[in-house]
């Protein structure tokens, strides 16, 4: 918890972060530090602290994070305590927390009183279990997007964004994405200048380039041995070229048949499927970060034609390229 040496503004922006046993440490500490830094910077400028912060949990006086570090927490507040922003953290303990009916009841009641509801990483499972995300566009850690979609078909789960805002509900991707989310919340509250000052103080991007897809495919293709790490790096630098199996096998130092067998064993997918996913994600970044024509992006990323890219987008991302750009481009 932060040292509350700041004065309290007339409008109290109380931020509560929900923790539980085996919570992910950075899901709590990352957003907490963003808001605490806002208080620090305001104090240095002689202004009242814009936030009052609390880490709350059904178990007190402490919870043990999945890293083994204990966090001092406060009890779940009574409903009479005003709250501005309620954030559900994630972590290995989120499944048990999502089955805690008493906690879910409190989350529902508390959410009805808050101006803004958010989740970090797998904290989306807690909000979904409480019935608070039905009909919403949401995201979570890239490794659990498929699971969230299967368990809660009433949600529209998107696996690329760092965070998503749907009305007054914000959800973020894995772990450090909670910092991106908190910076966006501060920007909404206090303006871009304050959010940028916090980002500089913490030495992070105000808006990091790309989405979590830039990490997800390469990471999901890696295994403990990572025999194909160098090959994947080379593919990522040559997506615009033809990438036939004989060329890939030669670069891996294997026969075509051995390469196909070992690649499937190591990654769980064929080389063609992996390259398609990598091309789609490269195109997603260009769609978000540039105004380059879709036809040109298709050529740059190795699809050859706009129609081929369109079909790959539907298979991999479930959305057309132009719709993806419309949703996520600044």
URMO-V433878 format. One record per pair of residues at least 12 apart in sequence whose C-alpha atoms are under 7 Angstrom apart, sorted by the first residue. I is the first residue (numbers start at 1). J is the second residue. Records with the same first field share a line. If there is no record, write none. Layout:
I = J + J
This chain:
2 = 36
6 = 43 + 48 + 49
7 = 48 + 49
8 = 48 + 49
9 = 48 + 49 + 50
12 = 51 + 52
13 = 50 + 51 + 52 + 83 + 84
14 = 51 + 52 + 53 + 83 + 84 + 85
15 = 51 + 52 + 53 + 54 + 83 + 84 + 85 + 86
16 = 53 + 54 + 55 + 56 + 85 + 86 + 87
17 = 54 + 55 + 56 + 86 + 87 + 88 + 89
18 = 55 + 56 + 57 + 87 + 88 + 89
19 = 55 + 56 + 57 + 89
20 = 57 + 63 + 93 + 97
21 = 63 + 64 + 65 + 93
22 = 64 + 65 + 66 + 91 + 92 + 93
23 = 65 + 66 + 89 + 90 + 91 + 92 + 93
24 = 65 + 66 + 90 + 91 + 92
25 = 65 + 66 + 67
26 = 175 + 176
27 = 89 + 90 + 120 + 175 + 178
28 = 89
30 = 176 + 178 + 179
31 = 178 + 179 + 182
34 = 179 + 182 + 183 + 198
35 = 51
37 = 198
38 = 198
39 = 51
55 = 73 + 74
56 = 73 + 74 + 75 + 76
57 = 73 + 74 + 75 + 76
58 = 75 + 76 + 103
60 = 73 + 74 + 75
61 = 73 + 74
66 = 92
79 = 110
83 = 113 + 114
84 = 114 + 115 + 116
85 = 114 + 115 + 116 + 117
86 = 114 + 116 + 117 + 118
87 = 117 + 118 + 119
88 = 118 + 119 + 120 + 123
89 = 119 + 120 + 121 + 123
90 = 120 + 121 + 122 + 123
91 = 122
94 = 122 + 123 + 126
97 = 126
98 = 125 + 126 + 129
104 = 130
107 = 130
108 = 130
116 = 168 + 169
117 = 168 + 169 + 170
118 = 169 + 170 + 171
119 = 170 + 171 + 172
120 = 171 + 172 + 173 + 174 + 175 + 178
121 = 140 + 141 + 172 + 173 + 174 + 175
122 = 140 + 141
124 = 140 + 171
125 = 148
133 = 155
134 = 154 + 155
135 = 154 + 155 + 156
136 = 155 + 156 + 166
137 = 155 + 156 + 157 + 166
138 = 156 + 157 + 158 + 164 + 171
139 = 157 + 158 + 159 + 161 + 163 + 164 + 171 + 172 + 173
140 = 171 + 172 + 173 + 174
141 = 173 + 174
142 = 159 + 173 + 174 + 216
145 = 157 + 159
160 = 211 + 212 + 213
161 = 211 + 212
162 = 177 + 211 + 212
163 = 181
180 = 206 + 207
183 = 195 + 206
210 = 285
213 = 281
214 = 281
217 = 278
221 = 267
222 = 267
223 = 266
231 = 252
239 = 279 + 301 + 302
240 = 299 + 300 + 301 + 302
241 = 302
276 = 312
277 = 316
279 = 301 + 302
280 = 312 + 313
282 = 301
283 = 297 + 301
287 = 325 + 329
288 = 325 + 328 + 329
289 = 329
294 = 306
